[in-house]
């Protein structure tokens, strides 16, 4: 199936380019970022639960968001295989945060959950590799019909982008 060709997209914050992520590299990159996030969350850094500014998430809040993105987008891929050009429900990230859903997360618990969520996303990509060209309507960053490969790349972008945010907050070197 084909979709309307979208203009080239690049994240202003981290330079991520969705079109340049090959389906074949998604699993390895998801595995790598999951391992790196686990290491950061297990670091016992004293700032893991601290918001650097009132409107900037703490590293643990970023971690909870990454975990939930992986699980949510994984389900969107499954729905995209089962249905023709579905429109998924929003993730409601603001509701999750405002309701205190993330306030009960700990860095230790998140370390394992993020790793598991990235692994599950990677296994889903592997399972549905031949279906990643299927269309799905996606509302972000602007409403458009995209592919399931783009959805998987979006999951990767969220994890890599927010890993960078967490490292900057904690002043953690990239070698971890």
C-alpha positions as CSV (number, residue, x, y, z in Angstrom):
1,X,0.0,0.0,0.0
2,X,1.2,3.5,-0.7
3,X,0.6,6.7,1.2
4,X,0.9,10.3,0.2
5,X,4.5,11.4,0.2
6,X,5.1,13.6,3.2
7,X,7.6,16.4,3.2
8,X,11.0,15.6,4.8
9,X,10.8,15.9,8.6
10,X,13.6,16.5,11.0
11,X,13.3,17.1,14.7
12,X,14.4,20.6,15.6
13,X,15.6,19.5,19.0
14,X,17.7,16.5,18.2
15,X,18.0,16.3,14.4
16,X,16.2,12.9,14.1
17,X,15.0,12.2,10.6
18,X,12.2,9.7,10.3
19,X,12.7,9.0,6.6
20,X,16.4,8.1,7.2
21,X,15.6,5.3,9.7
22,X,15.7,2.0,7.9
23,X,13.3,-0.7,9.0
24,X,16.2,-3.1,9.3
25,X,18.0,-0.9,11.9
26,X,15.0,-0.2,14.1
27,X,15.3,-3.2,16.3
28,X,19.0,-2.7,17.0
29,X,18.5,0.9,17.8
30,X,15.5,0.2,20.1
31,X,17.6,-2.4,21.9
32,X,20.5,0.0,22.3
33,X,18.4,2.9,23.6
34,X,16.5,0.6,26.0
35,X,19.8,-0.6,27.4
36,X,21.2,3.0,27.7
37,X,18.0,4.2,29.4
38,X,18.1,1.3,31.8
39,X,21.7,2.2,32.7
40,X,20.8,5.8,33.4
41,X,17.7,4.8,35.5
42,X,19.9,2.4,37.5
43,X,22.5,5.0,38.2
44,X,21.1,6.2,41.5
45,X,21.8,9.7,40.4
46,X,20.4,12.1,43.1
47,X,18.6,14.2,40.4
48,X,16.5,11.4,38.9
49,X,13.3,12.5,40.6
50,X,14.0,16.3,40.4
51,X,12.4,18.6,37.9
52,X,15.1,21.2,36.8
53,X,12.3,23.7,36.2
54,X,8.6,23.5,37.0
55,X,7.6,22.9,33.4
56,X,10.4,20.5,32.6
57,X,9.9,16.8,33.4
58,X,12.2,15.0,35.8
59,X,14.3,12.1,34.3
60,X,11.9,9.6,35.9
61,X,8.9,11.4,34.3
62,X,10.7,11.2,31.0
63,X,11.3,7.5,31.6
64,X,7.7,6.8,32.4
65,X,6.7,8.7,29.2
66,X,9.1,6.7,27.1
67,X,7.8,3.4,28.6
68,X,4.2,4.4,27.8
69,X,5.1,5.6,24.3
70,X,6.7,2.3,23.5
71,X,3.7,0.4,24.7
72,X,1.2,2.7,23.1
73,X,2.9,2.8,19.7
74,X,3.4,-0.9,19.8
75,X,-0.4,-1.3,20.0
76,X,-0.8,1.2,17.2
77,X,1.3,-1.0,15.0
78,X,-0.8,-4.0,15.8
79,X,-4.0,-2.1,15.1
80,X,-2.5,-0.8,11.8
81,X,-1.9,-4.4,10.8
82,X,-5.4,-5.5,11.7
83,X,-7.3,-2.5,10.3
84,X,-7.1,-0.5,7.1
85,X,-5.7,3.0,7.7
86,X,-6.9,3.3,11.3
87,X,-6.9,6.5,13.3
88,X,-5.5,5.6,16.8
89,X,-6.7,7.2,20.0
90,X,-4.4,9.7,21.6
91,X,-2.1,8.7,24.3
92,X,-3.2,11.4,26.7
93,X,0.2,12.0,28.1
94,X,-0.9,15.2,29.8
95,X,-3.6,13.3,31.7
96,X,-1.1,10.7,32.7
97,X,1.2,13.3,34.2
98,X,-1.4,15.6,35.7
99,X,-3.3,12.8,37.4
100,X,-0.1,11.7,39.2
101,X,0.2,8.4,37.3
102,X,4.0,8.9,37.0
103,X,4.5,10.0,40.6
104,X,4.5,6.4,41.8
105,X,7.2,5.3,39.4
106,X,10.7,4.8,40.7
107,X,13.9,4.8,38.6
108,X,14.6,1.2,39.6
109,X,11.2,0.0,38.4
110,X,11.4,2.1,35.3
111,X,14.8,0.7,34.4
112,X,13.3,-2.7,33.9
113,X,10.0,-1.5,32.4
114,X,11.7,0.7,29.8
115,X,14.0,-2.1,28.8
116,X,11.0,-4.5,28.5
117,X,8.9,-1.9,26.6
118,X,11.8,-1.3,24.1
119,X,12.2,-5.0,23.7
120,X,8.5,-5.6,23.1
121,X,8.5,-2.8,20.5
122,X,11.5,-4.4,18.8
123,X,9.9,-7.8,18.7
124,X,6.7,-6.2,17.3
125,X,8.7,-4.6,14.5
126,X,10.4,-7.9,13.8
127,X,7.1,-9.8,13.7
128,X,5.4,-7.2,11.4
129,X,8.5,-6.3,9.3
130,X,6.6,-7.1,6.0
131,X,3.6,-5.0,7.1
132,X,5.5,-1.8,8.0
133,X,4.4,-0.1,4.7
134,X,0.8,-0.2,5.7
135,X,-0.9,3.2,6.2
136,X,-2.1,4.7,9.5
137,X,-3.5,8.1,10.1
138,X,-1.3,9.9,12.6
139,X,-2.1,13.3,14.1
140,X,1.4,14.4,15.1
141,X,3.4,16.5,14.3
142,X,0.6,17.4,11.9
143,X,-2.3,15.2,10.8
144,X,-1.2,12.9,8.0
145,X,-1.4,9.4,6.7
146,X,1.9,7.7,7.5
147,X,3.3,4.2,7.5
148,X,3.7,1.7,10.4
149,X,7.4,2.0,9.8
150,X,7.1,5.7,10.6
151,X,5.2,4.8,13.8
152,X,8.1,2.5,14.8
153,X,10.6,5.3,13.9
154,X,8.5,7.7,16.0
155,X,8.9,5.4,19.0
156,X,12.6,5.3,18.5
157,X,12.7,9.1,18.1
158,X,10.9,9.5,21.4
159,X,13.3,7.2,23.2
160,X,16.5,8.7,21.7
161,X,15.3,12.3,22.0
162,X,14.3,12.0,25.7
163,X,17.4,10.0,26.5
164,X,19.3,13.1,25.4
165,X,17.0,15.3,27.6
166,X,17.7,13.0,30.6
167,X,21.5,13.0,30.0
168,X,21.6,16.8,29.7
169,X,19.6,17.1,33.0
170,X,21.9,14.6,34.8
171,X,25.0,15.8,33.0
172,X,25.7,12.1,32.1
173,X,28.2,11.4,29.4
174,X,27.1,9.5,26.3
175,X,29.3,6.6,27.1
176,X,26.8,5.1,29.5
